[in-house]
Amino acid sequence: MTGTTYPELAAAQACLRLLHTARAALSDPVAPGAALLLAGPIAEADEALRKAGLAGNEAALLDRVYDLAPLPAPRAERLR
């Protein structure tokens, strides 16, 4: 995570929590209140993005998210 500041890391983590919450809330089409379940994570992500200076800068945000989950090794390396 070269060059990633704590506020950027916190913003990336908040966005990942929002993504996981959205997936869970929307995976059951009959579950009511998905919007209510997402209100807290959305507010958390918005605030974290603002604090990190990443609000409206999706490219920089995605760089920080990718810092949290590096790409897997190429297939040839995994087969060794």
N, C-alpha and C positions, 0 to 999 in steps of 0.2 A: 504494500500500500504506500508506495512512494509518493510523498507530497500530499497525502490526504490528511486534512486537519480533523481534529475531534468533531467540530460542528458538522463537517461534511460527512464524516462517518456516521454520526447520529442521524443525519438526514437520510442517508442511504438505508440505514437500519429501519427507520420509521417508515420509509416507502416500501421496504420489503414486508414489514408487518402489515401494512395496508393491503398489499397485494395478496398475502396469505389469508387475511381476514375476508377480503372480497371473494376470493376463490371459495372459501368455506361457506360464506353467506349465500353465494349465488349458485352453489352446487346443488342445492335442494330447491327446486322451483316452487314447491308448495309451502316453503317456510316463510311466514310473514315477517315483515320488519327488517328486511335486509338493509334498508336505508338507515334504520336506527342503529343497527350493529356497526355500520360503517362510519357514522358521524364522529365518534371518538378518534379512530385511526386517521380519518381524513384531517381532522383538526390538528392532531399530533404531527402528521406529515407536513401540513402547511406551515406550522410554526417552526419545525426543524429546518425546512427548506429556507424559510425567511432568515432564520438565525445564521445559516451557513452561507447566505448570499446566493443560493442556487434557485430561488423561485424564478420560474420562467426560463431557466437555463437547462433544458432537458439533456443536452449533450454532456455537460459537466456532471449532472446528476448520474447519468448512466455510467460514466467513467467511474464514479465512486461506487456504484452498485457492483460493477464488474470487479472492482478491487476487493469486494467482500467474497466473491466467488470466482476465483481464477478459472480460466478455461481448462478443460480436461487435457491431459497429455495426448499428443497425436496417437492414433491407433497402433502404429508400429511400436511405439514405446510401451504401450500398455500390454502388448503381447509378450514382452520379454519375461 
